[in-house]
Amino acid sequence: MADMSAAAGKAAWPKTPDGTTDWELVFEAPNTGFIQLIAQSPSADVLRLATTVVIDKLFTRRGDETEVARLKNQLESILTEPGDIAAKQAGVSGLLRQIKDARIEKARVYIERKRAGAAIDRRAGLLWKIDFLLKPKVLLPVGITFILLLSGIVYALLQSTIGPSGPVPVAQAPAVSEPAPTETPTTPETAPEAQASQVAPTVTPTPDATPDATPDATPPEAEPIRIWLKTLRWPLTSHSTKDRPQYYAVILSVEDWDTKVSVCRRVANVMDKLYQAFNRVLPQDRKATDEEIAELKRIVPNILNQIFKIELVNSVDIVRYGEAGFNVASRAPYCKSPDKNKQRASKPAQ
């Protein structure tokens, strides 16, 4: 296990000429590969411990908790099945090869996107780091300090401009003039009549004017917020076909503005999932049919919601280049909403 721990450092893992991790060697190397080392485990307990270390070492990103739990449950199912240690070693080796194949596929998609000129930003851009300053634990002390500083400056300016305030001397107090008498003084007898003439007449409600006659004022349903992403090219390379690659716009629909912000924080993961969905449904040797595009629209929301572990994306529209509705985000972080002004206009005035 010491050899495996030493070889498990990600910086020391072998690389391919493209700069990505050589997962084939990491898993299958004769002396240092994960599968070869784990196959030497003499008991089920040692096999469980070694495989758990490998899983925890590979899945360290935020959002990998669900995949880690799934793999560990599958590992327990293999180890609890009746059989000798050789059968359990074979089952664990098959589980590790599934992980290896998934890593190789992700590396392939990454390289193809890089060669195609797609922007890869695994940290979703520096723009979203501003969100740290908007957290209450940071914003509240900064705001209080700013208000106190501003109040001190305003007080100092008022003191230097107006001077100290004090009571006005009696000799300098201005004389208050008596109001001029009116031509027709009001007598006690005529005062009630004059006041009664100035009172607006009251309107007696008719029997028909009941609360049931007023229509129910139900607020209008909020329209969904659309999100434009970066142009997606498929296939990423043209080695398998003579046709030119097709360009697509993917437009997400979410419920409100806060949901849009949550989706855009993970835009790099969203783009990775979209390319994996394209690879699953769309062919690489010909143009996609309308039925294939419809199937892609159907499965993409569920695939994207796996990133957030809740249903944030309600629906997805996929439009070919040249068709009506083709809209994309052209600037980083490539997650733009055309409904921003509409969202502001829908807020009631304070």
N, C-alpha and C positions, 0 to 999 in steps of 0.2 A: 504494500500500500504506500510505502514511502516513495517508491519510484513513480507511482501514478500521481501522487500529490505534487511531486516535483515537475512532472510533465504537464500537469493541469494548468499551470500558469498561462494565461491567455497570451501574454507577450512572447512566450517561448514556443507557442504552437507553430507548426510549419505553415508556410504561406504558398499560395499559387503565384504564377507570374502576373496575374491580374491584381495581386495585393490582398486578396481575400484569404481567409483561413482554409487550409487544405483539409477539409473534413474527412476525406477518405483516409488520409494518413493518421489523423487524430483518433479515428475509431478503429482502423484496421491494421495499423503498423504492427509488425510481428512481435516486437519486444516491448513497445511502449503504448500501443493502442488500447483504448478503453475496453474494447471487447475482449482482446487477448488477456488483459490483466484480470478482468472480472471473471473470465472463464476458469481462472485458477482458484477461485474461492472454494474452500473445502466443505462448507456447510451453508445452509439456507440463511442463517443469521449473518454470516460474513458477506454472502451474496447480496442480501438486502442492504447492509451498511454501505458496501462499495457502490452499488447502483444509485443509492440515495445521494451519495457525495457527488457523483457525476451529474445527476439531474439538477441538484442545487447549484453546481458550478456553471452549468450551461444556461440556466434560466434565471438570470439576475435582473432583468429589466422590470420596470414598473408595468404592471398589467399581465405579468407571466404567472400570477398566482393560480389562475384557473387551470392553465396547462400543467403546472407542477402538480396540482392535486390530482388531475386526471392520470398523469403518468405514474404517480405513486400508487393510486388505486389499482391501475393495471398491473403494477409490479406485485402488489399484495395478492392479486388474483393468481398470478403465475406461481408465486411461492407457496400458496396454500393448497394448490392442487396436489392430489396424491401422485407420487412418483419418486424416482431416485434423484440424486443431485445432478446427474447428467441431463435429465429432461428439464430441470429447472434452469440450468445453465443455458440450454438451448433456447428456452423461452425468453430469458433475459437478453440474450444476444439478439433475438428477433426484435425485441422492444428497442434496444439501442440502435439497431439498423433503421428502424422507423424514424428515430430522431435524426440519424445521419442523413437520410434521404431528404427530410424536410429542410435541414440546414443547407444541403447542396442546392436544392431548388431555390431557396431564398438568395443564396450567393449568385446563382445564375441570373435571376431577375435583377439583382442589384447591378451586376456588370452590364447587362443589356441596357438598362436605363442609363447607366453612366456613359456607355458608348453612343447612345442615341441623343445625348445632350440634355437629358432631363435633370432638373435640379434636385439633388438629394440633400435634405436638411433634416437630420435625425433629431435635432433639438427644436424643430418647428420654428426656427428663426429667432433672432434676438429680440424681435418686437414684442413677443409675448412675455419676456422677462419683466416688462414694465408692470405686469400684473402683480409682482411681488410688492411694489410700492403702494398698491391699492388695497392691500389687506388691512383689516381694521386694526390689527396690533401694531402696524407701522403707520397707517394713515392718521389714527387718532392722536398719538403724541405729537406728530409733526404738525397737524392742524391746530392743536391747542397752542403750541409754541408760536406758530405763525400769527394766530389771533392776538395773543398777549403782546407780541412784538409790535403788531400793527396798532393796537390800542395805545401803547406807550408813545409811539411816534405821533399819533393824532393828538393825544393829550398835550405833548410838548409843543406842537405847533399852535394849538389853541391858546395855551398860556403865553406864548411869545407874541401872539398877534392881538388878542383881546385884553390880556392883563388880568389881574385878580379881580374877582367880582365882589361887590360890597353894597350895603344899603344906600339908597338915594337920599341925600339930605332933604329935610322938610322944606327949606327955603328954595331949593331948586326943583321941587316937584311941580309938574305942570298943573295948572288949574283946570278943573273939569267943568265944562259949561253945562247949564241946565238945558234940557231939551225944550224946543219951542212948542207952545201950546197949540193944539189943533183948532181949526175953525169951529167944529161942532163937537164940543166935549160930550163924552159919553156919560149919561146919568145911570144910577143904579137900576132904573126901570128899563132902560133901553139896552143895557149890556147883554142880558140873556138873549134878546132878539137878534142882536148883531152877531153874537157868537153862533146862534143857531143857524143864521143864514150862511155862515162860512163853512159849516160842517158839510162834507160831501154826502150826498144821499147814499144810503145803504141799499144794496141789491139783495132782495129776498130770493133765496134759491128756490127754483121750481121743483115740483115733486119728481120730475124726470131726471134731474141732475143728481143722480145717486152714484156712489163709488163704482157700481157695476157698469155704469155707462162709459167709464174711461177705459181706453184700450190698455192692455198690458204692455208696459214699456220694457221689453227685454233687450238687453245689450247685444249688439251684433257680435257674431263669432269672429275671433281674431283670425286673420288670414295667415297661412304658414309663411315662414321665412325661408327664402331660397338661398342657396350657397353655390357660388361658382368656383370651380377648381381649375387647376392648370390643364392645358390640353393634353389628352392621352393619345399616344401613337400606338397603333397595333397593326401588324406585329412590330416588335421593337427592332428586329433585324429583318432584312429581306433575303436571307440566304435560302429559305425554303420556298420562295415564290418569286415569279417574275413581275407580279403586279406591285404597284406602289403601295406603301403602307397607308392605312386609313387613319384619319384623325377624328377624335370623338370629344364631345363636351359632356361631362358628368355634372348634373345639377341635383343637389341634395335639397330636401324639404324637411325643415324642423319646426318645432312648435312655437318657440319664442326666441328672443334675442339672447338670453342667457344660454340657451341650448346651443345657439350658433357659436358663441364664444368657446363653449366646452368642446365642440367638434373641431374648431379651428386650432385649438391648442394641440391636438393630436393629428394635424393635417399630414405629417410625414407617415404616420402609421396608416392613415386613411388611404394615401396614395399606394402604399405597399399592398394593402388588402385589395384595392381595385385592380392592380396589375395581376394579382393572383387569381382574382375572379375572371378577368379577361382570358388568362391562360387556361382556365378550366372550361370556359364555354365557347369562346370565339376560336375559329380555326386560324391557322397561320399560313395556309397555302391558298386561300381564296378569300373573297369578301364575305362578310357575315350576312346572313339572311335576316329578314324581319323577325322570324320566329326565334332565332338565336339572340337577337337584341332584346326581345320581349322576355325571354328566359333570364337573361342577364339582369334586367330591371327587377325581376321577381326575387332573385336570390341575393342581390347586393345589399339591401337593407339589413338582412339578418347577419351577413358577413361583417358589415361595418359595426353593428351594434355589439358584436363580440368584443370589440376593442373597449367599449365603455361599460359593459356588463349590465347596461340598462338600455331601453329602447329610446334612443335620442333621434335617430334618423327615421322619419315616417315613410318617405317614399324617395325614389331615385328616378331621374329622367336621363336617358342617354341619347344624344343627338349626334348624327354624323355631320362632318364638315360640309357645308353647302346647303343643309336643310334649315328650315325655319326654326328659330329657337336656339341656334348654336351660339352660346355665350360662355366665355372662359375668363378666368382671372389672369391678368397679364403682368402683375407685379407681386413681389414677395410680400407676405408669406403665401401667396397663391390661394387665398381663401376669402373671397369677396362676396358681399351680399348686396344685390340691387335694391333690397327692401329697407335699407338703413334709414333713408329719409321718410319712408312711409311709417316705419316704426316710431320715429320721433314725432311725426304729425299726429299719430293716434293717441299719444299720451295726453290726458286732460290738463288744462291750464291750472296752475296752482293759484 
